[in-house]
Amino acid sequence: MASNLMYRADHVGSLLRPAALEHARREHAARRIDAEALREAEDAAIREAIALQEAAGLSVVSDGELRRSDFRSVLGDAVEGLSETTQHLTWHGAQGERQMPSKTWVVCAKLRARGRLCGHEAAFLVSNASMPVKICLPAPGFMAATQPRTGAASAAGSPYPDPAQLRADMAHIVRAEIQALIDQGVSYIQLDNPRYTFFSDPGARARLAAMGADPERGLEEMLACDRAALEGLRGREDVTIGVHLCRGNFSGHWLSRGSYDPVAEKLFAGLPVDRFLLEYDDERAGDFSALRYLPKGKAAVLGLISSKKPVLETPESVLRRMDEAAKHVDGDFLALSPQCGFSSTADAPNPLTPEDQRHKLELVADVARMYWGFEI
């Protein structure tokens, strides 16, 4: 299947923040440089990121999310009614479990976009890249699902006593941005939703049930919200829409584990997207059997190369796993990527060096060429 919609050598979006950009952010926070100087530092860093991806041989480039503090901040910064706060989550890594603080956004008023969410990101990327470009957005179903369901958030006078209206407003805001990105000439739009993998994690499902929540209902509500943002937008030959099913990505740590099987049938059929970016970097992801539910015409992007650790996979090991996946879905409907971004959150990058990152991106492109020839 030769199609630009396949983007054989893909990646999830975020890149390590360069030291010069981090320095500029600190200088701006200390009010030693102005917003214009910070923007110039961002522009320079993004031009370097584009050059890195083009030189690596990838099929599509992003801006590395280098203007963002977090993969969700594009929504938090541009939407009235969202307030940044801190939550403590149990993260898992090679050294075991750790309670670590991470930022999130909670609803404090009715939601209203102040304007474009990432129009400035897209404009710069489109005008500076010589190949197809990708813009990533947090999925509305994920943002709505992370809101508290008890206490103050559900009390009388809450801006959203009915969670369904919150999901509808989130979906409306994200859908408007997707349409604007399409009109702006963005080739590839990706939604990020780490919450779907909670419904496939046996431990997380048990915790939800113990709290009196119905995991299946939660999955259906999330699907409906994300579907509302996407319905009718798929099908253009010049636009690819994907969703990344993240398992958590914070300083080399992760949140969920388990096969995609409990959600795959509903998810793959229920979301009107062209491709699913799936995390398969180690044993916590289970096997590839869930790919049997992938509908004809949709692609699975295999996240076989770890963005969480510096050890470089061998081409042979990646090719072997691709062959395993191809037992469940036609290899023409597969693509390759790292399992997640390299720095979903600016202040909690994964423990790799810029050189490690470059080698990982090059490996994606090199293996894609080995597997599909030069149609990547």
C-alpha positions as CSV (number, residue, x, y, z in Angstrom):
1,M,0.0,0.0,0.0
2,A,1.8,3.1,-1.2
3,S,0.2,6.1,0.4
4,N,1.4,9.3,2.1
5,L,-1.2,8.5,4.7
6,M,0.9,5.6,6.0
7,Y,3.9,7.6,7.1
8,R,5.9,4.5,7.7
9,A,8.6,6.1,9.9
10,D,6.5,8.0,12.4
11,H,7.1,9.4,15.9
12,V,4.8,10.5,18.7
13,G,5.6,14.2,18.8
14,S,7.6,15.6,21.7
15,L,11.4,15.9,21.7
16,L,13.9,16.7,24.4
17,R,14.1,20.5,25.1
18,P,17.5,21.8,24.0
19,A,19.7,23.4,26.7
20,A,19.6,26.8,25.0
21,L,15.8,26.8,25.0
22,E,15.7,25.8,28.7
23,H,18.1,28.6,29.5
24,A,15.9,31.1,27.7
25,R,12.8,29.9,29.6
26,R,14.6,30.4,32.9
27,E,15.7,33.9,31.8
28,H,12.1,34.7,30.8
29,A,10.7,33.5,34.1
30,A,13.2,35.7,35.9
31,R,12.2,38.6,33.6
32,R,15.7,39.0,32.2
33,I,14.4,38.6,28.6
34,D,11.1,39.5,27.1
35,A,8.5,37.4,25.4
36,E,9.9,38.2,21.9
37,A,13.3,37.0,22.9
38,L,11.8,33.8,24.2
39,R,9.9,33.3,21.0
40,E,13.1,33.8,19.0
41,A,14.8,31.0,21.1
42,E,11.8,28.8,20.5
43,D,11.9,29.5,16.7
44,A,15.6,28.6,16.6
45,A,15.1,25.4,18.6
46,I,12.2,24.3,16.3
47,R,14.3,24.9,13.2
48,E,16.9,22.6,14.7
49,A,14.3,20.0,15.6
50,I,13.0,20.0,12.0
51,A,16.5,19.6,10.7
52,L,17.1,16.7,13.1
53,Q,13.9,14.9,11.9
54,E,14.5,15.5,8.3
55,A,18.1,14.3,8.6
56,A,17.0,11.2,10.5
57,G,14.9,10.2,7.5
58,L,11.4,10.3,9.2
59,S,8.2,10.4,7.1
60,V,6.7,13.4,9.0
61,V,8.0,16.1,11.3
62,S,6.7,17.9,14.4
63,D,7.9,21.0,16.2
64,G,8.8,18.7,19.1
65,E,6.2,20.5,21.2
66,L,9.0,22.8,22.1
67,R,6.7,25.8,22.7
68,R,4.7,23.8,25.4
69,S,5.4,23.1,29.0
70,D,3.4,19.9,28.7
71,F,1.6,18.0,26.0
72,R,-1.7,19.3,27.4
73,S,-0.7,22.9,28.0
74,V,-1.8,23.9,24.5
75,L,-5.3,23.5,25.8
76,G,-4.6,24.9,29.3
77,D,-3.0,28.0,27.9
78,A,-5.7,28.8,25.4
79,V,-9.0,27.8,27.0
80,E,-10.8,29.9,29.7
81,G,-12.2,27.8,32.5
82,L,-9.1,25.6,33.0
83,S,-6.8,26.1,36.0
84,E,-3.4,24.5,36.4
85,T,-2.8,22.4,39.5
86,T,-0.6,19.6,40.8
87,Q,-1.5,16.0,41.4
88,H,0.5,13.1,42.9
89,L,0.5,9.9,40.9
90,T,2.1,6.5,41.4
91,W,4.6,6.1,38.6
92,H,6.4,2.8,37.7
93,G,9.9,2.4,36.5
94,A,13.0,0.2,36.6
95,Q,13.5,1.0,40.3
96,G,9.9,0.3,41.3
97,E,7.1,2.6,42.2
98,R,7.5,6.3,42.9
99,Q,5.0,9.0,44.0
100,M,5.7,12.0,41.9
101,P,4.0,15.3,41.5
102,S,2.8,16.2,38.0
103,K,0.7,19.1,36.7
104,T,-2.8,18.8,35.5
105,W,-5.7,21.1,34.6
106,V,-9.1,21.2,36.4
107,V,-12.3,22.9,35.3
108,C,-13.1,26.0,37.3
109,A,-15.6,27.7,35.0
110,K,-17.4,27.2,31.7
111,L,-15.0,26.4,28.9
112,R,-14.4,28.8,26.1
113,A,-11.4,29.0,23.7
114,R,-9.8,32.4,23.6
115,G,-8.8,31.8,20.0
116,R,-6.7,29.2,18.2
117,L,-5.1,26.5,20.4
118,C,-2.0,25.9,18.3
119,G,-2.4,28.1,15.2
120,H,1.0,29.7,15.8
121,E,2.7,26.4,16.2
122,A,1.2,25.1,12.9
123,A,2.0,28.3,11.0
124,F,5.7,28.2,11.9
125,L,6.0,24.5,11.3
126,V,4.3,24.5,7.9
127,S,6.4,27.4,6.7
128,N,9.7,25.9,7.8
129,A,9.4,22.2,7.0
130,S,10.0,20.8,3.6
131,M,7.9,17.7,4.2
132,P,4.6,16.7,5.8
133,V,4.0,18.0,9.3
134,K,2.3,16.7,12.4
135,I,0.5,18.6,15.2
136,C,-0.5,16.9,18.4
137,L,-3.5,17.7,20.6
138,P,-4.7,16.3,23.9
139,A,-7.8,14.3,23.3
140,P,-11.0,15.9,24.7
141,G,-12.1,12.5,26.2
142,F,-8.9,12.4,28.2
143,M,-9.2,16.0,29.5
144,A,-12.8,15.5,30.5
145,A,-12.1,12.2,32.2
146,T,-9.4,13.6,34.4
147,Q,-11.8,15.9,36.1
148,P,-12.9,15.0,39.7
149,R,-16.3,13.3,39.9
150,T,-16.9,14.0,43.6
151,G,-16.6,16.8,46.1
152,A,-16.5,20.4,44.9
153,A,-16.5,19.5,41.2
154,S,-19.9,17.8,41.5
155,A,-21.5,20.1,44.1
156,A,-24.4,22.5,43.4
157,G,-23.1,25.5,41.5
158,S,-20.3,23.6,39.7
159,P,-19.8,24.9,36.2
160,Y,-20.5,21.4,35.0
161,P,-22.9,19.5,37.2
162,D,-23.6,17.3,34.2
163,P,-20.3,15.6,33.0
164,A,-21.9,15.0,29.6
165,Q,-22.0,18.8,29.0
166,L,-18.3,19.1,30.0
167,R,-17.5,16.3,27.4
168,A,-19.5,18.1,24.8
169,D,-17.8,21.4,25.3
170,M,-14.3,19.8,25.3
171,A,-15.1,18.0,22.1
172,H,-16.4,21.2,20.5
173,I,-13.2,23.1,21.3
174,V,-10.9,20.4,20.0
175,R,-13.0,19.7,16.9
176,A,-12.8,23.4,16.0
177,E,-9.0,23.4,16.3
178,I,-8.7,20.2,14.2
179,Q,-10.8,21.8,11.4
180,A,-8.7,24.9,11.6
181,L,-5.4,22.9,11.4
182,I,-6.8,21.1,8.3
183,D,-7.6,24.4,6.7
184,Q,-4.1,25.6,7.6
185,G,-2.5,22.8,5.6
186,V,-1.4,20.5,8.4
187,S,-0.9,17.0,6.9
188,Y,-1.2,14.9,10.1
189,I,-3.2,15.6,13.3
190,Q,-2.7,13.3,16.3
191,L,-4.8,13.1,19.5
192,D,-3.1,11.9,22.6
193,N,-5.2,10.0,25.1
194,P,-3.4,8.1,27.9
195,R,-6.7,7.3,29.6
196,Y,-7.8,4.5,27.2
197,T,-5.0,2.3,28.5
198,F,-6.4,2.6,32.1
199,F,-9.4,0.6,30.9
200,S,-7.1,-2.1,29.6
201,D,-5.0,-2.3,32.8
202,P,-6.4,-5.0,35.1
203,G,-5.3,-3.2,38.2
204,A,-6.7,0.1,37.1
205,R,-10.0,-1.6,36.2
206,A,-10.2,-3.2,39.6
207,R,-9.6,0.2,41.3
208,L,-12.3,1.8,39.3
209,A,-14.7,-1.0,40.2
210,A,-13.8,-0.7,43.9
211,M,-14.7,3.0,43.7
212,G,-18.1,2.1,42.3
213,A,-17.3,3.2,38.8
214,D,-18.2,1.1,35.7
215,P,-15.0,0.8,33.5
216,E,-17.1,-0.1,30.5
217,R,-19.3,2.9,30.9
218,G,-16.2,5.1,31.3
219,L,-14.8,3.7,28.1
220,E,-18.0,4.3,26.2
221,E,-18.2,7.9,27.5
222,M,-14.6,8.6,26.5
223,L,-15.1,7.1,23.0
224,A,-18.2,9.2,22.5
225,C,-16.4,12.4,23.5
226,D,-13.4,11.8,21.2
227,R,-15.7,10.6,18.4
228,A,-17.6,13.9,18.6
229,A,-14.4,15.8,18.0
230,L,-13.5,13.6,15.0
231,E,-16.7,12.5,13.2
232,G,-16.8,13.5,9.6
233,L,-13.2,14.8,9.5
234,R,-11.6,11.6,8.3
235,G,-11.4,10.7,4.6
236,R,-9.5,13.5,2.9
237,E,-6.6,12.1,0.9
238,D,-4.3,14.9,2.1
239,V,-5.0,14.6,5.8
240,T,-4.1,11.8,8.3
241,I,-5.8,11.6,11.7
242,G,-4.3,9.4,14.4
243,V,-4.6,8.8,18.1
244,H,-1.8,7.8,20.4
245,L,-2.7,5.4,23.2
246,C,-0.2,6.4,25.8
247,R,0.6,4.4,28.9
248,G,2.1,7.3,30.8
249,N,5.4,9.1,30.1
250,F,7.2,11.0,32.9
251,S,10.9,11.0,33.5
252,G,11.3,7.5,32.1
253,H,8.3,6.2,34.2
254,W,4.9,4.8,33.2
255,L,1.4,4.5,34.6
256,S,-0.5,1.5,33.0
257,R,0.2,-1.9,31.7
258,G,-1.6,-4.8,30.1
259,S,-2.8,-6.0,26.7
260,Y,-4.9,-3.8,24.6
261,D,-7.4,-6.6,24.3
262,P,-10.0,-5.3,26.8
263,V,-10.5,-2.1,24.8
264,A,-9.3,-3.0,21.3
265,E,-12.5,-4.1,19.6
266,K,-14.5,-1.0,20.7
267,L,-11.7,1.4,20.3
268,F,-10.4,0.4,16.9
269,A,-13.9,0.3,15.4
270,G,-15.3,3.2,17.4
271,L,-12.8,6.0,16.7
272,P,-12.9,7.5,13.2
273,V,-9.2,7.8,12.7
274,D,-6.7,6.6,10.1
275,R,-4.1,5.1,12.5
276,F,-3.5,4.1,16.1
277,L,-0.1,4.7,17.7
278,L,0.4,1.9,20.1
279,E,3.0,1.3,22.8
280,Y,4.8,-2.0,22.4
281,D,8.2,-1.2,23.8
282,D,8.4,-3.9,26.4
283,E,6.6,-6.8,28.1
284,R,4.1,-4.6,30.0
285,A,2.2,-4.0,26.7
286,G,1.3,-7.7,26.2
287,D,1.4,-9.3,22.8
288,F,0.1,-8.2,19.4
289,S,-3.1,-10.3,19.4
290,A,-5.3,-7.2,19.9
291,L,-4.3,-6.1,16.4
292,R,-6.8,-8.7,15.0
293,Y,-9.5,-6.2,15.8
294,L,-8.1,-3.5,13.6
295,P,-10.6,-2.7,10.9
296,K,-9.6,-2.9,7.2
297,G,-8.1,0.4,6.0
298,K,-6.8,1.5,9.4
299,A,-3.2,1.4,10.3
300,A,-1.3,0.4,13.5
301,V,1.8,2.3,14.3
302,L,4.0,0.0,16.3
303,G,5.8,1.8,19.1
304,L,8.7,-0.7,19.3
305,I,11.5,1.6,20.1
306,S,11.7,2.9,23.6
307,S,11.8,6.7,24.3
308,K,12.2,5.9,28.0
309,K,15.7,4.5,28.1
310,P,18.9,5.1,26.2
311,V,19.8,1.6,25.3
312,L,19.5,1.4,21.5
313,E,17.4,-1.5,20.1
314,T,19.0,-3.6,17.3
315,P,17.4,-3.5,13.8
316,E,17.1,-7.3,14.0
317,S,15.1,-7.3,17.2
318,V,12.7,-4.6,15.9
319,L,12.2,-6.5,12.6
320,R,11.5,-9.7,14.4
321,R,8.7,-8.0,16.5
322,M,7.3,-6.4,13.3
323,D,7.1,-9.9,11.8
324,E,5.2,-11.1,14.9
325,A,2.7,-8.2,14.6
326,A,2.2,-9.0,10.9
327,K,0.7,-12.3,11.9
328,H,-2.3,-10.4,13.1
329,V,-2.6,-7.6,10.6
330,D,-1.5,-7.1,7.0
331,G,2.0,-5.6,7.0
332,D,0.8,-3.0,4.5
333,F,-1.2,-1.5,7.4
334,L,1.7,-1.2,9.8
335,A,4.1,1.6,10.6
336,L,6.9,2.1,13.1
337,S,7.7,4.7,15.8
338,P,9.1,5.1,19.3
339,Q,6.5,4.1,21.8
340,C,6.0,7.7,23.1
341,G,7.5,11.1,23.0
342,F,10.9,11.9,24.4
343,S,9.6,14.7,26.7
344,S,5.8,14.8,27.1
345,T,6.5,17.2,30.0
346,A,9.2,19.8,29.7
347,D,10.3,19.5,33.4
348,A,10.3,15.7,33.4
349,P,12.1,14.5,30.2
350,N,13.0,10.9,29.7
351,P,16.6,10.0,30.7
352,L,18.2,10.1,27.3
353,T,20.8,12.5,25.8
354,P,20.2,14.4,22.5
355,E,22.5,11.8,20.9
356,D,20.4,8.9,22.2
357,Q,17.3,10.6,20.8
358,R,18.9,11.1,17.4
359,H,20.0,7.4,17.2
360,K,16.5,6.3,18.1
361,L,14.9,8.4,15.4
362,E,17.4,7.2,12.8
363,L,16.7,3.6,13.8
364,V,13.0,4.2,13.2
365,A,13.7,5.4,9.6
366,D,16.4,2.7,9.0
367,V,14.2,-0.2,10.0
368,A,11.2,1.2,8.1
369,R,13.4,1.2,4.9
370,M,14.5,-2.3,5.6
371,Y,10.9,-3.5,6.0
372,W,9.1,-1.5,3.3
373,G,11.8,-0.4,1.0
374,F,11.9,3.4,0.3
375,E,8.1,4.0,0.6
376,I,8.2,5.4,4.1
